[in-house]
Amino acid sequence: MYLCLVLHEELMKRKEVIMSKKRQRFFYLLCCCMVLWQSCVPPEEPGTNSGTNENWGDIKGIYILNEGVIDMNNSMLSYYDCQLGTLRRDIFKEVNHRGLGDTGNDLQRYGQKLYVVVSRSEQLEILDIYTARSLAQVPLTGKQPRSIAFFRDKGYVSCLDGDVVQIDTLTLSVEKIRYSGENPEGIHVANGKLYVANSGGLNFPRYNQTLSVFSLPDLTLQKNIRVVANPYVLASNDVDNIYLVSRGNYEDIPYALQRISTQVDSVICQFEEAVLNFTLSGEALYVYHYDFNTRNSWLKKIHRFTGNPFPEQLIADGTRIETPYALAVNDVNGDFFITDAHQFTVNGDLFCFDKNGKKKLQIEVGINPSRVVLVK
């Protein structure tokens, strides 16, 4: 209102135009609207870094998918602006004026779109990556979607009902459905083929032990690879190798990290470390272990072929990660990102450490931050 009065007084001083009562009323209402609009803009929360481009290399921002608590309908999408040093904890709701849904399970970028797999709500949410505005919702009713991978303008979604669903990324519609196996989880494309981890997770204690291989783009099942029980996470950063974590049976079969050749489609190496989750960068595997019974955890960086640990510590400043939950690496400057889910029922944190293992960022996000996507 102060701004409105100042502008009004200035106009009166000029005496160049005699405003009618109608114009005065319009001017007053316009100023009130401006004040109201400013009061409605959600506040941005500061981070703990300076937010300069020099600190972040080629990273513009960071999306964090918070899966929430199952059946509580409290998934959230957070966004940290590296240039401004500000956090928008629930950017999806802020922009789209509705909640994201129940159990956000996967978050991936493809082109200029962001794909959010919302498992219990049984839908694929597709967003503009720069604004977080919803472009489309693809219903996957009855399928409980889990993870998504991409190949030549097609998206492939693994679903707990046993199917893989092919999505056209241009029309944003379902094109094909193929059966893979019991309760597929991780999904990844390498060497022109689609690999799907059939976990059998809903058949405890009789977990599945197969990794399905589909040819692309026809999506024809070519082979089932036998792996350690309860296959879960898949990733690769070259044509010839794909890495798989199996979660075992949480008793006498431990977690297992395996390397699979995409040339012969078979397991050629099983690492000694009991790895629960990982990501890749160059020649390194960033891995962590978490024991759900003892709540003990560790983080390491190992060579992706030999499994030998790198000499440097991932975290060198004494920062403690209670419950590691998601990983990401900036290949340009070596920044390492990890989330902490704490006790799985409270807000988690996103941490960033530089290549020397020193903490450069810690921000509170949502419950169970399960995926991190760096916007370059």
C-alpha positions in Angstrom: 0.0 0.0 0.0 2.9 2.3 0.7 4.0 1.9 -2.9 0.5 2.7 -4.1 0.4 6.0 -2.1 3.8 7.1 -3.3 2.9 6.5 -7.0 -0.4 8.3 -6.5 1.2 11.3 -4.9 3.8 11.5 -7.7 1.0 11.5 -10.3 -0.8 14.3 -8.5 2.3 16.4 -8.3 2.8 16.3 -12.0 -0.7 17.7 -12.7 -0.3 16.7 -16.3 -3.4 14.5 -16.3 -6.6 14.9 -14.3 -7.6 11.4 -13.4 -11.3 10.6 -13.4 -12.8 8.8 -10.4 -13.1 5.7 -12.5 -9.3 5.7 -13.2 -8.4 6.3 -9.6 -10.5 3.3 -8.5 -8.8 1.1 -11.1 -5.4 2.3 -10.0 -6.2 1.6 -6.4 -7.4 -1.9 -7.2 -4.4 -2.7 -9.3 -2.0 -1.8 -6.5 -4.0 -3.9 -4.0 -3.8 -6.9 -6.4 0.0 -6.4 -6.6 0.3 -6.5 -2.8 -1.9 -9.5 -2.6 0.0 -11.4 -5.3 3.3 -10.8 -3.5 1.8 -12.1 -0.3 0.8 -15.3 -2.0 4.1 -16.3 -3.5 5.5 -19.2 -1.4 8.7 -18.3 0.5 11.9 -19.9 -0.7 14.1 -21.5 1.9 17.8 -20.8 2.0 20.4 -23.5 1.6 23.8 -23.6 3.3 26.0 -22.7 0.4 26.7 -19.5 -1.6 24.9 -20.8 -4.6 27.3 -19.5 -7.2 27.9 -21.1 -10.6 31.6 -21.6 -9.7 30.6 -23.9 -6.8 28.3 -26.0 -8.9 30.0 -26.4 -12.3 27.4 -27.1 -14.9 24.5 -27.8 -12.4 21.6 -25.4 -12.5 19.4 -27.1 -10.0 18.6 -30.4 -8.2 15.3 -32.3 -8.1 14.7 -34.6 -5.2 11.9 -37.1 -5.2 10.6 -37.8 -1.7 8.6 -41.0 -1.8 6.8 -40.4 1.5 5.2 -43.2 3.6 3.3 -45.9 1.8 -0.5 -45.3 1.8 -0.1 -41.8 3.4 -0.4 -40.0 0.0 2.5 -37.7 1.0 5.0 -37.9 -1.9 6.7 -34.6 -2.7 9.1 -33.2 -5.3 11.7 -30.8 -4.0 13.9 -28.4 -6.0 17.1 -26.7 -5.0 18.2 -23.8 -7.1 22.0 -23.9 -7.2 22.3 -20.4 -8.7 20.1 -18.7 -6.1 20.9 -21.0 -3.2 17.2 -21.5 -2.4 14.9 -24.6 -1.8 11.4 -25.1 -2.9 10.5 -28.1 -0.7 7.2 -29.0 -2.5 7.6 -27.5 -5.9 5.1 -29.9 -7.5 2.2 -28.8 -5.3 3.3 -25.1 -5.5 3.2 -25.1 -9.3 0.3 -27.6 -10.0 -1.9 -26.9 -6.9 -2.3 -30.6 -6.0 -0.3 -33.3 -4.4 2.0 -35.6 -6.3 0.4 -38.8 -5.0 1.2 -41.9 -3.0 4.8 -43.4 -3.0 7.0 -41.7 -5.6 9.2 -44.5 -6.7 11.3 -43.2 -9.6 12.4 -39.9 -11.1 14.2 -39.6 -14.4 15.0 -36.9 -17.0 14.5 -37.5 -20.7 14.9 -34.6 -23.0 13.2 -31.5 -21.6 10.8 -33.6 -19.5 10.9 -35.1 -16.0 9.2 -38.4 -15.5 7.9 -39.3 -12.0 6.7 -42.9 -11.4 4.1 -42.8 -8.6 3.6 -46.4 -7.6 0.6 -46.6 -5.2 -1.2 -43.9 -7.1 -0.5 -46.0 -10.2 0.4 -43.3 -12.6 3.2 -41.7 -14.5 3.5 -37.9 -14.0 5.3 -36.0 -16.8 6.6 -32.5 -16.0 8.4 -29.7 -17.8 11.9 -30.0 -16.3 12.4 -26.2 -16.1 9.1 -25.3 -14.4 7.8 -28.5 -12.8 4.5 -27.9 -14.5 2.6 -31.1 -15.2 2.3 -31.8 -18.9 0.4 -35.1 -18.7 -0.6 -38.0 -16.4 -0.4 -41.5 -17.8 -2.7 -43.8 -15.8 -1.3 -47.3 -15.1 -4.2 -48.6 -13.2 -3.7 -52.0 -11.5 -0.1 -52.2 -12.4 1.8 -50.5 -9.5 4.6 -49.0 -11.7 8.1 -49.0 -10.2 10.9 -47.7 -12.5 11.4 -46.1 -15.9 14.1 -46.2 -18.7 14.3 -44.7 -22.2 15.3 -45.6 -25.7 14.7 -43.6 -28.9 11.7 -41.6 -27.8 10.2 -44.5 -25.9 9.8 -44.9 -22.2 9.7 -48.3 -20.6 8.0 -48.7 -17.2 8.4 -51.8 -15.0 5.3 -52.7 -13.0 4.8 -55.0 -10.0 2.0 -56.9 -11.9 4.7 -58.5 -14.0 4.5 -56.2 -17.1 6.7 -53.7 -18.9 4.8 -50.8 -20.4 6.1 -48.9 -23.4 5.2 -45.2 -23.5 5.6 -42.9 -26.5 7.5 -39.8 -25.2 6.0 -37.6 -27.9 2.3 -38.5 -27.6 2.7 -39.4 -23.9 0.5 -42.5 -24.4 0.8 -46.3 -23.8 1.9 -48.2 -27.0 2.8 -51.8 -25.9 2.6 -54.0 -22.9 4.9 -57.1 -22.5 5.1 -59.6 -19.6 8.6 -59.8 -18.0 8.4 -61.8 -14.8 7.5 -61.7 -11.1 7.3 -58.2 -9.7 9.8 -56.2 -11.9 11.7 -53.5 -10.2 14.9 -52.0 -11.8 14.9 -51.4 -15.5 17.7 -50.2 -17.8 18.8 -49.9 -21.4 22.3 -50.9 -22.6 23.7 -52.1 -25.9 20.3 -51.7 -27.6 18.6 -54.0 -25.2 16.2 -53.6 -22.3 17.1 -55.3 -19.0 14.4 -55.8 -16.3 15.0 -57.1 -12.8 12.2 -59.5 -11.8 12.4 -59.3 -8.0 9.6 -61.6 -6.9 9.4 -59.1 -4.0 5.7 -59.8 -3.3 6.4 -63.6 -3.0 8.5 -63.5 0.2 10.4 -65.6 1.1 10.4 -67.1 -2.4 12.1 -64.3 -4.4 12.7 -64.4 -8.1 16.2 -64.9 -9.6 15.9 -63.7 -13.2 16.9 -60.7 -15.2 14.8 -60.4 -18.4 16.4 -59.2 -21.7 14.2 -57.6 -24.4 15.3 -56.6 -27.8 14.6 -53.0 -28.9 12.7 -51.4 -30.4 10.3 -54.4 -31.0 10.2 -55.2 -27.2 10.6 -59.0 -27.7 11.8 -61.2 -24.9 15.2 -62.7 -25.8 16.5 -64.3 -22.7 16.3 -64.6 -18.9 19.6 -64.3 -17.0 19.9 -66.2 -13.7 21.1 -63.8 -10.9 21.2 -63.7 -7.1 17.7 -63.7 -5.5 15.6 -60.5 -5.4 17.2 -58.4 -8.2 16.5 -54.8 -7.6 18.7 -51.9 -8.9 20.2 -51.7 -12.5 22.6 -49.1 -14.0 25.5 -48.8 -16.5 27.7 -46.2 -18.0 29.1 -48.1 -21.0 27.8 -50.3 -23.8 29.4 -53.6 -22.7 28.5 -53.8 -19.0 25.5 -53.5 -16.7 25.5 -53.5 -12.9 22.9 -55.1 -10.8 22.2 -55.2 -7.0 20.2 -58.1 -5.7 18.8 -57.7 -2.2 18.8 -61.4 -1.2 16.4 -62.6 1.4 17.5 -60.3 4.3 18.7 -63.4 6.2 21.1 -66.0 4.8 21.3 -64.6 1.3 23.1 -61.2 1.5 23.0 -58.2 -0.8 25.0 -58.8 -4.0 26.5 -56.5 -6.6 27.0 -58.2 -9.9 28.5 -57.2 -13.3 26.7 -58.5 -16.4 28.1 -58.6 -19.9 25.7 -57.2 -22.5 27.7 -59.1 -25.2 26.9 -62.6 -23.8 24.1 -61.6 -21.4 25.3 -63.4 -18.4 26.8 -62.6 -15.0 30.6 -62.4 -15.3 31.5 -61.0 -11.8 30.1 -60.8 -8.3 31.7 -58.3 -6.0 32.7 -59.1 -2.5 31.0 -56.1 -0.9 27.4 -56.5 0.3 26.0 -53.4 -1.6 22.4 -52.2 -1.2 22.5 -49.3 -3.7 25.0 -47.6 -6.1 25.6 -45.2 -8.8 28.4 -44.9 -11.4 30.8 -42.1 -12.5 33.7 -42.8 -14.8 35.7 -45.8 -13.5 34.1 -45.6 -10.1 31.1 -47.2 -8.4 29.8 -45.2 -5.5 28.2 -47.8 -3.2 26.5 -48.0 0.2 25.4 -50.7 2.6 22.5 -50.5 5.1 21.5 -53.2 7.5 17.8 -52.8 8.3 18.2 -54.9 11.5 21.2 -53.2 13.1 20.9 -49.9 11.3 24.5 -49.9 10.5 25.7 -48.4 7.2 28.8 -47.6 5.2 29.8 -45.7 2.1 32.6 -46.5 -0.3 34.0 -45.7 -3.7 35.3 -48.8 -5.6 36.6 -49.5 -9.0 33.9 -50.7 -11.4 35.9 -53.6 -12.8 38.1 -54.8 -9.9 36.0 -53.8 -6.9 39.1 -52.4 -5.2 38.4 -49.3 -3.0 39.7 -45.9 -4.0 42.1 -44.4 -1.5 40.2 -41.3 -0.8 37.2 -41.2 1.6 33.8 -40.2 0.2 33.2 -38.3 3.4 36.3 -36.8 4.9 35.0 -34.2 7.3 33.3 -36.5 9.8 29.7 -35.9 8.6 27.5 -38.9 9.5 24.9 -40.3 7.2 22.4 -42.2 9.3 20.3 -43.9 6.7 21.7 -43.6 3.1 18.9 -43.7 0.6 19.8 -42.2 -2.8 23.0 -41.3 -4.7 24.1 -39.1 -7.6 27.4 -37.7 -8.9 28.3 -34.7 -11.0 30.8 -36.1 -13.5 32.1 -32.6 -14.3 33.4 -31.5 -10.9 33.2 -34.7 -8.9 30.5 -33.5 -6.5 28.8 -36.4 -4.7 25.2 -36.3 -3.6 23.5 -38.5 -1.0 20.2 -38.4 0.8 19.6 -39.5 4.4 16.1 -40.9 5.2 16.8 -41.0 9.0 14.0 -43.1 10.6 11.9 -43.3 7.4 9.0 -41.3 8.9 10.4 -37.8 9.2 11.8 -35.4 6.7 15.1 -36.5 5.2 18.2 -34.5 4.1 20.1 -34.0 0.9 23.9 -33.7 1.3 26.5 -32.7 -1.2 30.2 -33.3 -0.8 32.9 -32.0 -3.0 35.5 -34.3 -4.7 37.6 -34.0 -1.5 34.9 -35.3 0.7 34.0 -31.9 2.3 30.4 -31.0 2.9 29.2 -28.1 0.8 25.4 -28.5 1.2 22.9 -29.9 3.6 19.2 -29.2 3.2 16.0 -30.7 4.7 13.7 -32.1 2.1 10.7 -34.5 2.4 10.1 -38.0 3.8 12.3 -40.7 2.3 14.2 -38.8 -0.4 14.7 -41.7 -2.9 15.9 -40.1 -6.2 18.1 -37.2 -7.1 18.2 -35.7 -10.6 20.8 -33.0 -11.5 19.6 -30.4 -14.0 22.5 -29.3 -16.2 
